[in-house]
Amino acid sequence: MSEHTQQKLSKQQQKSQETKERIFRAAKEILKKKGYDALSIKNICEEAGVSNGSFYHHFKTKDDLLSYYIEEQPSVSTDYSEIPQNADDAKRTVILVYLNYVKYCEELGVPFMANYYTPKNQALNPVSRTKRPYPIVTVTTYLEKALKAGTIKISLTLEEISTDIRMLVIGNVFEWCLRNGKTDFTGNMERSLGKYLDSVIQ
């Protein structure tokens, strides 16, 4: 491949990324101002200044678009992805993943998160969600590796733990949104996850 072709591909990829981000920013604005019910593909395209074809080139559905926000999360340190030395190490790593998520939720703000966490948003459905780096996927993979390495033991199945963690996190996000951000989001997440993990991971 020639240098010119490589540069051309790089520009195309950059343009594609810029379009995806513009579409996502438009969706965030609509969610903040008007809520989930106003989040139609037509409205998103108008807000972003792109065509329907451009939208479908990057996303399958509006819920697929919403799940894209996960990709923008601040990355978790690679140190946290290593196999834990013991149960305490594993539990602390899981908590750190979600404290990272708390920071990102705070950056997006209550209006976005309040409208994102709705039963209508199929991006939240573990059965139909797209293959993106959701925190629960990161955590489940991490715990699975620790189990195989024999550094932790669990009192429930991995699927049950994954479901419980997901519900705990959603509850914490909902409480934060319900109180319009006026709650100890970080402290509540750390405390509730810590107590739960102490009961299922040894």
Contact map, one row per residue, 1 for C-alpha under 8 A:
1110110000000000000000000000000000000000000000000000000000000000000000000000000000000000000000000000000000000000000000000000000000000000000000000000000000000000000000000000000000000000000000000000000000
1111110000000000000000000000000000000000000000000000000000000000000000000000000000000000000000000000000000000000000000000000000000000000000000000000000000000000000000000000000000000000000000000000000000
1111111000000000000000000000000000000000000000000000000000000000000000000000000000000000000000000000000000000000000000000000000000000000000000000000000000000000000000000000000000000000000000000000000000
0111111100000000000000000000000000000000000000000000000000000000000000000000000000000000000000000000000000000000000000000000000000000000000000000000000000000000000000000000000000000000000000000000000000
1111111110000000000000000000000000000000000000000000000000000000000000000000000000000000000000000000000000000000000000000000000000000000000000000000000000000000000000000000000000000000000000000000000000
1111111111000000000000000000000000000000000000000000000000000000000000000000000000000000000000000000000000000000000000000000000000000000000000000000000000000000000000000000000000000000000000000000000000
0011111111100000000000000000000000000000000000000000000000000000000000000000000000000000000000000000000000000000000000000000000000000000000000000000000000000000000000000000000000000000000000000000000000
0001111111110000000000000000000000000000000000000000000000000000000000000000000000000000000000000000000000000000000000000000000000000000000000000000000000000000000000000000000000000000000000000000000000
0000111111111000000000000000000000000000000000000000000000000000000000000000000000000000000000000000000000000000000000000000000000000000000000000000000000000000000000000000000000000000000000000000000000
0000011111111100000000000000000000000000000000000000000000000000000000000000000000000000000000000000000000000000000000000000000000000000000000000000000000000000000000000000000000000000000000000000000000
0000001111111110000000000000000000000000000000000000000000000000000000000000000000000000000000000000000000000000000000000000000000000000000000000000000000000000000000000000000000000000000000000000000000
0000000111111111000000000000000000000000000000000000000000000000000000000000000000000000000000000000000000000000000000000000000000000000000000000000000000000000000000000000000000000000000000000000000000
0000000011111111100000000000000000000000000000000000000000000000000000000000000000000000000000000000000000000000000000000000000000000000000000000000000000000000000000000000000000000000000000000000000000
0000000001111111110000000000000000000000000000000000000000000000000000000000000000000000000000000000000000000000000000000000000000000000000000000000000000000000000000000000000000000000000000000000000000
0000000000111111111000000000000000000000000000000000000000000000000000000000000000000000000000000000000000000000000000000000000000000000000000000000000000000000000000000000000000000000000000000000000000
0000000000011111111100000000000000000000000000000000000000000000000000000000000000000000000000000000000000000000000000000000000000000000000000000000000000000000000000000000000000000000000000000000000000
0000000000001111111110000000000000000000000000000000000000000000000000000000000000000000000000000000000000000000000000000000000000000000000000000000000000000000000000000000000000000000000000000000000000
0000000000000111111111000000000000000000000000000000000000000000000000000000000000000000000000000000000000000000000000000000000000000000000000000000000000000000000000000000000000000000000000000000000000
0000000000000011111111100000000000000000000000000000000000000000000000000000000000000000000000000000000000000000000000000000000000000000000000000000000000000000000000000000000000000000000000000000000000
0000000000000001111111110000000000000000000000000000000001000000000000000000000000000000000000000000000000000000000000000000000000000000000000000000000000000000000000000000000000000000000000000000000000
0000000000000000111111111000000000000000000000000000000000000000000000000000000000000000000000000000000000000000000000000000000000000000000000000000000000000000000000000000000000000000000000000000000000
0000000000000000011111111100000000000000000000010000000000000000000000000000000000000000000000000000000000000000000000000000000000000000000000000000000000000000000000000000000000000000000000000000000000
0000000000000000001111111110000000000000000110010100001000000000000000000000000000000000000000000000000000000000000000000000000000000000000000000000000000000000000000000000000000000000000000000000000000
0000000000000000000111111111000000000000000000000000000000000000110110000000000000000000000000000000000000000000000000000000000000000000000000000000000000000000000000000000000000000000000000000000000000
0000000000000000000011111111100000000000000000010000000000000000000000000000000000000000000000000000000000000000000000000000000000000000000000000000000000000000000000000000000000000000000000000000000000
0000000000000000000001111111110000000000000110110000000000000000000000000000000000000000000000000000000000000000000000000000000000000000000000000000000000000000000000000000000000000000000000000000000000
0000000000000000000000111111111000000010000100100000000000000000010000000000000000000000000000000000000000000000000000000000000000000000000000000000000000000000000000000000000000000000000000000000000000
0000000000000000000000011111111100000000000000000000000000000000000000000000000000000000000000000000000000000001000000000000000000000000000000000000000000000000000000000000000000000000000000000000000000
0000000000000000000000001111111110000000000000000000000000000000000000000000000000000000000000000000000000000000000000000000000000000000000000000000000000000000000000000000000000000000000000000000000000
0000000000000000000000000111111111110110000100000000000000000000000000000000000000000000000000000000000000000000000000000000000000000000000000000000000000000000000000000000000000000000000000000000000000
0000000000000000000000000011111111110110000000000000000000000000000000000000000000000000000000000000000000000011001100000000000000000000000000000000000000000000000000000000000000000000000000000000000000
0000000000000000000000000001111111100000000000000000000000000000000000000000000000000000000000000000000000000011001000000000000000000000000000000000000000000000000000000000000000000000000000000000000000
0000000000000000000000000000111111100000000000000000000000000000000000000000000000000000000000000000000000000010000000000000000000000000000000000000000000000000000000000000000000000000000000000000000000
0000000000000000000000000000011111111110000000000000000000000000000000000000000000000000000000000000000000000000000000000000000000000000000000000000000000000000000000000000000000000000000000000000000000
0000000000000000000000000000011111111110000000000000000000000000000000000000000000000000000000000000000000000000001000000000000000000000000000000000000000000000000000000000000000000000000000000000000000
0000000000000000000000000000011001111110000000000000000000000000000000000000000000000000000000000000000000000000001101000000000000000000000000000000000000000000000000000000000000000000000000000000000000
0000000000000000000000000000000001111111000000000000000000000000000000000000000000000000000000000000000000000000000000000000000000000000000000000000000000000000000000000000000000000000000000000000000000
0000000000000000000000000000011001111111001000000000000000000000000000000000000000000000000000000000000000000000000000000000000000000000000000000000000000000000000000000000000000000000000000000000000000
0000000000000000000000000010011001111111101100000000000000000100000000000000000000000000000000000000000000000000000000000000000000000000000000000000000000000000000000000000000000000000000000000000000000
0000000000000000000000000000000000001111111100000000000000000100000000000000000000000000000000000000000000000000000000000000000000000000000000000000000000000000000000000000000000000000000000000000000000
0000000000000000000000000000000000000011111110000001001000001100000000000000000000000000000000000000000000000000000000000000000000000000000000000000000000000000000000000000000000000000000000000000000000
0000000000000000000000000000000000000001111111000001000000000000000000000000000000000000000000000000000000000000000000000000000000000000000000000000000000000000000000000000000000000000000000000000000000
0000000000000000000000000000000000000111111111100000000000000000000000000000000000000000000000000000000000000000000000000000000000000000000000000000000000000000000000000000000000000000000000000000000000
0000000000000000000000100110010000000011111111110000000000000000000000000000000000000000000000000000000000000000000000000000000000000000000000000000000000000000000000000000000000000000000000000000000000
0000000000000000000000100100000000000000111111111111001000000000000000000000000000000000000000000000000000000000000000000000000000000000000000000000000000000000000000000000000000000000000000000000000000
0000000000000000000000000000000000000000011111111110000000000000000000000000000000000000000000000000000000000000000000000000000000000000000000000000000000000000000000000000000000000000000000000000000000
0000000000000000000000000110000000000000001111111000000000000000000000000000000000000000000000000000000000000000000000000000000000000000000000000000000000000000000000000000000000000000000000000000000000
0000000000000000000001101100000000000000000111111100000000000000000000000000000000000000000000000000000000000000000000000000000000000000000000000000000000000000000000000000000000000000000000000000000000
0000000000000000000000000000000000000000000011111110000000000000000000000000000000000000000000000000000000000000000000000000000000000000000000000000000000000000000000000000000000000000000000000000000000
0000000000000000000000100000000000000000000011011111011000000000000000000000000000000000000000000000000000000000000000000000000000000000000000000000000000000000000000000000000000000000000000000000000000
0000000000000000000000000000000000000000000011001111111000000000000000000000000000000000000000000000000000000000000000000000000000000000000000000000000000000000000000000000000000000000000000000000000000
0000000000000000000000000000000000000000110010000111111100000000000000000000000000000000000000000000000000000000000000000000000000000000000000000000000000000000000000000000000000000000000000000000000000
0000000000000000000000000000000000000000000000000011111110000000000000000000000000000000000000000000000000000000000000000000000000000000000000000000000000000000000000000000000000000000000000000000000000
0000000000000000000000000000000000000000000000000111111111000000000000000000000000000000000000000000000000000000000000000000000000000000000000000000000000000000000000000000000000000000000000000000000000
0000000000000000000000100000000000000000100010000111111111100000000000000000000000000000000000000000000000000000000000000000000000000000000000000000000000000000000000000000000000000000000000000000000000
0000000000000000000000000000000000000000000000000001111111111000000000000000000000000000000000000000000000000000000000000000000000000000000000000000000000000000000000000000000000000000000000000000000000
0000000000000000000000000000000000000000000000000000111111110000000000000000000000000000000000000000000000000000000000000000000000000000000000000000000000000000000000000000000000000000000000000000000000
0000000000000000000100000000000000000000000000000000011111110000000000000000000000000000000000000000000000000000000000000000000000000000000000000000000000000000000000000000000000000000000000000000000000
0000000000000000000000000000000000000000000000000000001111111101100000000000000000000000000000000000000000000000000000000000000000000000000000000000000000000000000000000000000000000000000000000000000000
0000000000000000000000000000000000000000000000000000000111111101100000000000000000000000000000000000000000000000000000000000000000000000000000000000000000000000000000000000000000000000000000000000000000
0000000000000000000000000000000000000000100000000000000100111111100000000000000000000000000000000000000000000000000000000000000000000000000000000000000000000000000000000000000000000000000000000000000000
0000000000000000000000000000000000000011100000000000000000111111110000000000000000000000000000000000000000000000000000000000000000000000000000000000000000000000000000000000000000000000000000000000000000
0000000000000000000000000000000000000000000000000000000000001111111000000000000000000000000000000000000000000000000000001110000000000000000000000000000000000000000000000000000000000000000000000000000000
0000000000000000000000000000000000000000000000000000000000111111111100000000000000000000000000000000000000000000000000000010000011000000000000000000000000000000000000000000000000000000000000000000000000
0000000000000000000000010000000000000000000000000000000000111111111110000000000000000000000000000000000000000000000000000000000000000000000000000000000000000000000000000000000000000000000000000000000000
0000000000000000000000010010000000000000000000000000000000000111111110000000000000000000000000000000000000000000000100000010000000000000000000000000000000000000000000000000000000000000000000000000000000
0000000000000000000000000000000000000000000000000000000000000011111111100000000000000000000000000000000000000000000000000011000011010000000000000000000000000000000000000000000000000000000000000000000000
0000000000000000000000010000000000000000000000000000000000000001111111110000000000000000000000000000000000000000000000000000000000010000000000000000000000000000000000000000000000000000000000000000000000
0000000000000000000000010000000000000000000000000000000000000000111111111000000000000000000000000000000000000000000000000000000000000000000000000000000000000000000000000000000000000000000000000000000000
0000000000000000000000000000000000000000000000000000000000000000001111111000000000000000000000000000000000000000000000000000000000011100000000000000000000000000000000000000000000000000000000000000000000
0000000000000000000000000000000000000000000000000000000000000000001111111000000000000000000000000000000000000000000000000000000000011000000000000000000000000000000000000000000000000000000000000000000000
0000000000000000000000000000000000000000000000000000000000000000000111111100000000000000000000000000000000000000000000000000000000000000000000000000000000000000000000000000000000000000000000000000000000
0000000000000000000000000000000000000000000000000000000000000000000011111110000000000000000000000000100100000000000000000000000000000000000000000000000000000000000000000000000000000000000000000000000000
0000000000000000000000000000000000000000000000000000000000000000000000011111000000000000000000000001000100000000000000000000000000000000000000000000000000000000000000000000000000000000000000000000000000
0000000000000000000000000000000000000000000000000000000000000000000000001111100000000000000000000000000000000000000000000000000000000000000000000000000000000000000000000000000000000000000000000000000000
0000000000000000000000000000000000000000000000000000000000000000000000000111110100000000000000001001000000000000000000000000000000000000000000000000000000000000000000000000000000000000000000000000000000
0000000000000000000000000000000000000000000000000000000000000000000000000011111110000000000000000000000000000000000000000000000000000000000000000000000000000000000000000000000000000000000000000000000000
0000000000000000000000000000000000000000000000000000000000000000000000000001111111000000000000000000000000000000000000000000000000000000000000000000000000000000000000000000000000000000000000000000000000
0000000000000000000000000000000000000000000000000000000000000000000000000000111111000000000000000000000000000000000000000000000000000000000000000000000000000000000000000000000000000000000000000000000000
0000000000000000000000000000000000000000000000000000000000000000000000000001111111000000000010000000000000000000000000000000000000000000000000000000000000000000000000000000000000000000000000000000000000
0000000000000000000000000000000000000000000000000000000000000000000000000000111111100000000000000000000000000000000000000000000000000000000001000000000000000000000000000000000000000000000000000000000000
0000000000000000000000000000000000000000000000000000000000000000000000000000011111110000000000000000000000000000000000000000000000000000000001000000000000000000000000000000000000000000000000000000000000
0000000000000000000000000000000000000000000000000000000000000000000000000000000011111000000000000000000000000000000000000000000000000000000001001100100000000000000000000000000000000000000000000000000000
0000000000000000000000000000000000000000000000000000000000000000000000000000000001111110110000000000000000000000000000000000000000000000000000000100001000000000000000000000000000000000000000000000000000
0000000000000000000000000000000000000000000000000000000000000000000000000000000000111110110000000000000000000000000000000000000000000000000000000000001000000000000000000000000000000000000000000000000000
0000000000000000000000000000000000000000000000000000000000000000000000000000000000011111110000000000000000000000000000000000000000000000000000000000001100000000000000000000000000000000000000000000000000
0000000000000000000000000000000000000000000000000000000000000000000000000000000000011111111000000000000000000000000000000000000000000000000000000000001110000000000000000000000000000000000000000000000011
0000000000000000000000000000000000000000000000000000000000000000000000000000000000000111111100000000000000000000000000000000000000000000000000000000000000000000000000000000000000000000000000000000000000
0000000000000000000000000000000000000000000000000000000000000000000000000000000000011111111110000000000000000000000000000000000000000000000000000000000000000000000000000000000000000000000000000000000000
0000000000000000000000000000000000000000000000000000000000000000000000000000000000011111111111000000000000000000000000000000000000000000000000100100000100000000000000000000000000000000000000000000000000
0000000000000000000000000000000000000000000000000000000000000000000000000000000000000011111111100000000000000000000000000000000000000000000000000000000000000000000000000000000000000000000000000100110010
0000000000000000000000000000000000000000000000000000000000000000000000000000000000000001111111110000000000000000000000000000000000000000000000000000000000000000000000000000000000000000000000000100000000
0000000000000000000000000000000000000000000000000000000000000000000000000000000100000000111111111000000000000000000000000000000000000000000000000000000000000000000000000000000000000000000000000000000000
0000000000000000000000000000000000000000000000000000000000000000000000000000000000000000011111111100000000000000000000000000000000000000001000000000000000000000000000000000000000000000000000000000000000
0000000000000000000000000000000000000000000000000000000000000000000000000000000000000000001111111110000000000000000000000000000000000000000000000000000000000000000000000000000000000000000011001100000000
0000000000000000000000000000000000000000000000000000000000000000000000000000000000000000000111111111000000000000000000000000000000000000000000000000000000000000000000000000000000000000000000000000000000
0000000000000000000000000000000000000000000000000000000000000000000000000001000000000000000011111111100000000000000000000000000000000010001000000000000000000000000000000000000000000000000000000000000000
0000000000000000000000000000000000000000000000000000000000000000000000000000000000000000000001111111110000000000000000000000000000000010000000000000000000000000000000001000000000000000000010000000000000
0000000000000000000000000000000000000000000000000000000000000000000000000000000000000000000000111111111000000000000000000000000000000000000000000000000000000000000000000000000000000000010011000000000000
0000000000000000000000000000000000000000000000000000000000000000000000000101000000000000000000011111111100000000000000000000000000000000000000000000000000000000000000000000000000000000000000000000000000
0000000000000000000000000000000000000000000000000000000000000000000000001000000000000000000000001111111110000000000000000000000000000010000000000000000000000000000000000000000000000000000000000000000000
0000000000000000000000000000000000000000000000000000000000000000000000000000000000000000000000000111111111000000000000000000000000000000000000000000000000000000000000000000000000000000110010000000000000
0000000000000000000000000000000000000000000000000000000000000000000000000000000000000000000000000011111111100000000000000000000000000000000000000000000000000000000000000000000000000000000000000000000000
0000000000000000000000000000000000000000000000000000000000000000000000001100000000000000000000000001111111110000000000000000000000000000000000000000000000000000000000000000000000000000000000000000000000
0000000000000000000000000000000000000000000000000000000000000000000000000000000000000000000000000000111111111100100000000000000000000000000000000000000000000000000000000000000000000000000000000000000000
0000000000000000000000000000000000000000000000000000000000000000000000000000000000000000000000000000011111111100000000000000000000000000000000000000000000000000000000000000000000000000000000000000000000
0000000000000000000000000000000000000000000000000000000000000000000000000000000000000000000000000000001111111000000000000000000000000000000000000000000000000000000000000000000000000000000000000000000000
0000000000000000000000000000000000000000000000000000000000000000000000000000000000000000000000000000000111111101100000000000000000000000000000000000000000000000000000000000000000000000000000000000000000
0000000000000000000000000000000000000000000000000000000000000000000000000000000000000000000000000000000011111111100000000000000000000000000000000000000000000000000000000000000000000000000000000000000000
0000000000000000000000000000000000000000000000000000000000000000000000000000000000000000000000000000000011011111110000000000000000000000000000000000000000000000000000000000000110011000000000000000000000
0000000000000000000000000000001110000000000000000000000000000000000000000000000000000000000000000000000000001111111000000000000000000000000000000000000000000000000000000000000010000000000000000000000000
0000000000000000000000000001001100000000000000000000000000000000000000000000000000000000000000000000000000011111111100000000000000000000000000000000000000000000000000000000000000000000000000000000000000
0000000000000000000000000000000000000000000000000000000000000000000000000000000000000000000000000000000010011111111110000000000000000000000000000000000000000000000000000000100010000000000000000000000000
0000000000000000000000000000000000000000000000000000000000000000000000000000000000000000000000000000000000000111111111000000000000000000000000000000000000000000000000000000010010000000000000000000000000
0000000000000000000000000000001100110000000000000000000000000000000000000000000000000000000000000000000000000011111111000000000000000000000000000000000000000000000000000000000000000000000000000000000000
0000000000000000000000000000001000010000000000000000000000000000010000000000000000000000000000000000000000000001111111001000000000000000000000000000000000000000000000000000000000000000000000000000000000
0000000000000000000000000000000000000000000000000000000000000000000000000000000000000000000000000000000000000000111111101001000000000000000000000000000000000000000000000100010000000000000000000000000000
0000000000000000000000000000000000010000000000000000000000000000000000000000000000000000000000000000000000000000011111111000000000000000000000000000000000000000000000000000000000000000000000000000000000
0000000000000000000000000000000000000000000000000000000000000000000000000000000000000000000000000000000000000000000011111101000000000000000000000000000000000000000000000000000000000000000000000000000000
0000000000000000000000000000000000000000000000000000000000000000000000000000000000000000000000000000000000000000000001111100000000000000000000000000000000000000000000000000000000000000000000000000000000
0000000000000000000000000000000000000000000000000000000000000010000000000000000000000000000000000000000000000000000111111111100000000000000000000000000000000000000000000000000000000000000000000000000000
0000000000000000000000000000000000000000000000000000000000000010000000000000000000000000000000000000000000000000000000111111100110000000000000000000000000000000000000000000000000000000000000000000000000
0000000000000000000000000000000000000000000000000000000000000011011000000000000000000000000000000000000000000000000000001111110111000000000000000000000000000000000000000000000000000000000000000000000000
0000000000000000000000000000000000000000000000000000000000000000001000000000000000000000000000000000000000000000000010101111110010000000000000000000000000000000000000000000000000000000000000000000000000
0000000000000000000000000000000000000000000000000000000000000000000000000000000000000000000000000000000000000000000000001111111110000000000000000000000000000000000000000000000000000000000000000000000000
0000000000000000000000000000000000000000000000000000000000000000000000000000000000000000000000000000000000000000000000000011111110000000000000000000000000000000000000000000000000000000000000000000000000
0000000000000000000000000000000000000000000000000000000000000000000000000000000000000000000000000000000000000000000000000000111110000000000000000000000000000000000000000000000000000000000000000000000000
0000000000000000000000000000000000000000000000000000000000000000000000000000000000000000000000000000000000000000000000000110111111000000000000000000000000000000000000000000000000000000000000000000000000
0000000000000000000000000000000000000000000000000000000000000001001000000000000000000000000000000000000000000000000000000111111111100000000000000000000000000000000000000000000000000000000000000000000000
0000000000000000000000000000000000000000000000000000000000000001001000000000000000000000000000000000000000000000000000000010000111110000000000000000000000000000000000000000000000000000000000000000000000
0000000000000000000000000000000000000000000000000000000000000000000000000000000000000000000000000000000000000000000000000000000011111000000000000000000000000000000000000000000000000000000000000000000000
0000000000000000000000000000000000000000000000000000000000000000001101100000000000000000000000000000000000000000000000000000000001111100000000000000000000000000000000000000000000000000000000000000000000
0000000000000000000000000000000000000000000000000000000000000000000001100000000000000000000000000000000000000000000000000000000000111110110000000000000000000000000000000000000000000000000000000000000000
0000000000000000000000000000000000000000000000000000000000000000000001000000000000000000000000000000000000000000000000000000000000011111110000000000000000000000000000000000000000000000000000000000000000
0000000000000000000000000000000000000000000000000000000000000000000000000000000000000000000000001100100000000000000000000000000000001111111000000000000000000000000000000000000000000000000000000000000000
0000000000000000000000000000000000000000000000000000000000000000000000000000000000000000000000000000000000000000000000000000000000000111111100000000000000000000010011000000000000000000000000000000000000
0000000000000000000000000000000000000000000000000000000000000000000000000000000000000000000000000000000000000000000000000000000000001111111110000000000000000000000000000000000000000000000000000000000000
0000000000000000000000000000000000000000000000000000000000000000000000000000000000000000000000000000000000000000000000000000000000001111111111000000000000000000000000000000000000000000000000000000000000
0000000000000000000000000000000000000000000000000000000000000000000000000000000000000000000001001000000000000000000000000000000000000011111111100000000000000000010000000000000000000000000000000000000000
0000000000000000000000000000000000000000000000000000000000000000000000000000000000000000000000000000000000000000000000000000000000000001111111110000000000000100010000000000000000000000000000000000000000
0000000000000000000000000000000000000000000000000000000000000000000000000000000000000000000000000000000000000000000000000000000000000000111111111000000000000000000000000000000000000000000000000000000000
0000000000000000000000000000000000000000000000000000000000000000000000000000000011100000000000000000000000000000000000000000000000000000011111111100000000000000000000000000000000000000000000000000000000
0000000000000000000000000000000000000000000000000000000000000000000000000000000000000000010000000000000000000000000000000000000000000000001111111110000000000100000000000000000000000000000000000000000000
0000000000000000000000000000000000000000000000000000000000000000000000000000000000000000000000000000000000000000000000000000000000000000000111111111000000000100000000000000000000000000000000000000000000
0000000000000000000000000000000000000000000000000000000000000000000000000000000000100000000000000000000000000000000000000000000000000000000011111111100000000000000000000000000000000000000000000000000000
0000000000000000000000000000000000000000000000000000000000000000000000000000000000110000010000000000000000000000000000000000000000000000000001111111111100000000000000000000000000000000000000000000000000
0000000000000000000000000000000000000000000000000000000000000000000000000000000000000000000000000000000000000000000000000000000000000000000000111111111110000000000000000000000000000000000000000000000000
0000000000000000000000000000000000000000000000000000000000000000000000000000000000000000000000000000000000000000000000000000000000000000000000011111111000000000000000000000000000000000000000000000000000
0000000000000000000000000000000000000000000000000000000000000000000000000000000000100000000000000000000000000000000000000000000000000000000000001111111100000000000000000000000000000000000000000000000000
0000000000000000000000000000000000000000000000000000000000000000000000000000000000000000000000000000000000000000000000000000000000000000000000000111111110000000000000000000000000000000000000000000000000
0000000000000000000000000000000000000000000000000000000000000000000000000000000000011110000000000000000000000000000000000000000000000000000000000111111110000000000000000000000000000000000000000000000000
0000000000000000000000000000000000000000000000000000000000000000000000000000000000000110010000000000000000000000000000000000000000000000000000000110111111000000000000000000000000000000000000000000000011
0000000000000000000000000000000000000000000000000000000000000000000000000000000000000010000000000000000000000000000000000000000000000000000000000010011111100000000000000000000000000000000000000000000011
0000000000000000000000000000000000000000000000000000000000000000000000000000000000000000000000000000000000000000000000000000000000000000000000000000000111111100000000000000000000000000000000000000000111
0000000000000000000000000000000000000000000000000000000000000000000000000000000000000000000000000000000000000000000000000000000000000000000000000000000011111000000000000000000000000000000000000000001111
0000000000000000000000000000000000000000000000000000000000000000000000000000000000000000000000000000000000000000000000000000000000000000000000000000000001111101100000000000000000000000000000000000000100
0000000000000000000000000000000000000000000000000000000000000000000000000000000000000000000000000000000000000000000000000000000000000000000000000000000001111111100000000000000000000000000000000000000000
0000000000000000000000000000000000000000000000000000000000000000000000000000000000000000000000000000000000000000000000000000000000000000000100110000000001011111110000000000000000000000000000000000000000
0000000000000000000000000000000000000000000000000000000000000000000000000000000000000000000000000000000000000000000000000000000000000000000000000000000000001111111000000000000000000000000000000000000000
0000000000000000000000000000000000000000000000000000000000000000000000000000000000000000000000000000000000000000000000000000000000000000000000000000000000011111111100000000000000000000000000000000000000
0000000000000000000000000000000000000000000000000000000000000000000000000000000000000000000000000000000000000000000000000000000000000000000000000000000000011111111110000000000000000000000000000000000100
0000000000000000000000000000000000000000000000000000000000000000000000000000000000000000000000000000000000000000000000000000000000000001001100000000000000000111111111000000000000000000000000000000000000
0000000000000000000000000000000000000000000000000000000000000000000000000000000000000000000000000000000000000000000000000000000000000000000000000000000000000011111111100000000000000000000000000000000000
0000000000000000000000000000000000000000000000000000000000000000000000000000000000000000000000000000000000000000000000000000000000000000000000000000000000000001111111110000000000000000000000000000000000
0000000000000000000000000000000000000000000000000000000000000000000000000000000000000000000000000000000000000000000000000000000000000001000000000000000000000000111111111000000000000000000000001000000000
0000000000000000000000000000000000000000000000000000000000000000000000000000000000000000000000000000000000000000000000000000000000000001000000000000000000000000011111111100000000000000000000000000000000
0000000000000000000000000000000000000000000000000000000000000000000000000000000000000000000000000000000000000000000000000000000000000000000000000000000000000000001111111110000000000000000000000000000000
0000000000000000000000000000000000000000000000000000000000000000000000000000000000000000000000000000000000000000000000000000000000000000000000000000000000000000000111111111000000000000000000011000000000
0000000000000000000000000000000000000000000000000000000000000000000000000000000000000000000000000100000000000000000000000000000000000000000000000000000000000000000011111111100000000000000010000000000000
0000000000000000000000000000000000000000000000000000000000000000000000000000000000000000000000000000000000000000000010000000000000000000000000000000000000000000000001111111110000000000000000000000000000
0000000000000000000000000000000000000000000000000000000000000000000000000000000000000000000000000000000000000000000000000000000000000000000000000000000000000000000000111111111000000000000000000000000000
0000000000000000000000000000000000000000000000000000000000000000000000000000000000000000000000000000000000000000000000000000000000000000000000000000000000000000000000011111111100000000100110000000000000
0000000000000000000000000000000000000000000000000000000000000000000000000000000000000000000000000000000000000000100000000000000000000000000000000000000000000000000000001111111110000000100000000000000000
0000000000000000000000000000000000000000000000000000000000000000000000000000000000000000000000000000000000000000010010000000000000000000000000000000000000000000000000000111111111000000000000000000000000
0000000000000000000000000000000000000000000000000000000000000000000000000000000000000000000000000000000000000000000000000000000000000000000000000000000000000000000000000011111111100000000000000000000000
0000000000000000000000000000000000000000000000000000000000000000000000000000000000000000000000000000000000000100000000000000000000000000000000000000000000000000000000000001111111111111100000000000000000
0000000000000000000000000000000000000000000000000000000000000000000000000000000000000000000000000000000000000110110000000000000000000000000000000000000000000000000000000000111111111000000000000000000000
0000000000000000000000000000000000000000000000000000000000000000000000000000000000000000000000000000000000000000000000000000000000000000000000000000000000000000000000000000011111111000000000000000000000
0000000000000000000000000000000000000000000000000000000000000000000000000000000000000000000000000000000000000000000000000000000000000000000000000000000000000000000000000000001111111110000000000000000000
0000000000000000000000000000000000000000000000000000000000000000000000000000000000000000000000000000000000000100000000000000000000000000000000000000000000000000000000000000000111111100000000000000000000
0000000000000000000000000000000000000000000000000000000000000000000000000000000000000000000000000000000000000100000000000000000000000000000000000000000000000000000000000000000111111110100000000000000000
0000000000000000000000000000000000000000000000000000000000000000000000000000000000000000000000000000000000000000000000000000000000000000000000000000000000000000000000000000000100111111000000000000000000
0000000000000000000000000000000000000000000000000000000000000000000000000000000000000000000000000000000000000000000000000000000000000000000000000000000000000000000000000000000100101111100000000000000000
0000000000000000000000000000000000000000000000000000000000000000000000000000000000000000000000000000000000000000000000000000000000000000000000000000000000000000000000000000000100000111111100000000000000
0000000000000000000000000000000000000000000000000000000000000000000000000000000000000000000000000000010000000000000000000000000000000000000000000000000000000000000000000001100100001011111110000000000000
0000000000000000000000000000000000000000000000000000000000000000000000000000000000000000000000000010010000000000000000000000000000000000000000000000000000000000000000000000000000000001111111000000000000
0000000000000000000000000000000000000000000000000000000000000000000000000000000000000000000000000000000000000000000000000000000000000000000000000000000000000000000000000000000000000001111111100000000000
0000000000000000000000000000000000000000000000000000000000000000000000000000000000000000000000000000000000000000000000000000000000000000000000000000000000000000000000000001000000000001111111110000000000
0000000000000000000000000000000000000000000000000000000000000000000000000000000000000000000000100110010000000000000000000000000000000000000000000000000000000000000000001001000000000000111111111000000000
0000000000000000000000000000000000000000000000000000000000000000000000000000000000000000000000100010000000000000000000000000000000000000000000000000000000000000000000000000000000000000011111111100000000
0000000000000000000000000000000000000000000000000000000000000000000000000000000000000000000000000000000000000000000000000000000000000000000000000000000000000000000000000000000000000000001111111110000000
0000000000000000000000000000000000000000000000000000000000000000000000000000000000000000000000000000000000000000000000000000000000000000000000000000000000000000000000010000000000000000000111111111000000
0000000000000000000000000000000000000000000000000000000000000000000000000000000000000000000000100000000000000000000000000000000000000000000000000000000000000000000010010000000000000000000011111111100000
0000000000000000000000000000000000000000000000000000000000000000000000000000000000000000001100100000000000000000000000000000000000000000000000000000000000000000000000000000000000000000000001111111110000
0000000000000000000000000000000000000000000000000000000000000000000000000000000000000000000000000000000000000000000000000000000000000000000000000000000000000000000000000000000000000000000000111111111000
0000000000000000000000000000000000000000000000000000000000000000000000000000000000000000000000000000000000000000000000000000000000000000000000000000000000000000000000000000000000000000000000011111111100
0000000000000000000000000000000000000000000000000000000000000000000000000000000000000000001000000000000000000000000000000000000000000000000000000000000000000000000000000000000000000000000000001111111110
0000000000000000000000000000000000000000000000000000000000000000000000000000000000000000001000000000000000000000000000000000000000000000000000000000000000000000000000000000000000000000000000000111111111
0000000000000000000000000000000000000000000000000000000000000000000000000000000000000000000000000000000000000000000000000000000000000000000000000000000000100000000000000000000000000000000000000011111110
0000000000000000000000000000000000000000000000000000000000000000000000000000000000000000000000000000000000000000000000000000000000000000000000000000000001110000100000000000000000000000000000000001111111
0000000000000000000000000000000000000000000000000000000000000000000000000000000000000010001000000000000000000000000000000000000000000000000000000000000111100000000000000000000000000000000000000000111111
0000000000000000000000000000000000000000000000000000000000000000000000000000000000000010000000000000000000000000000000000000000000000000000000000000000111100000000000000000000000000000000000000000010111
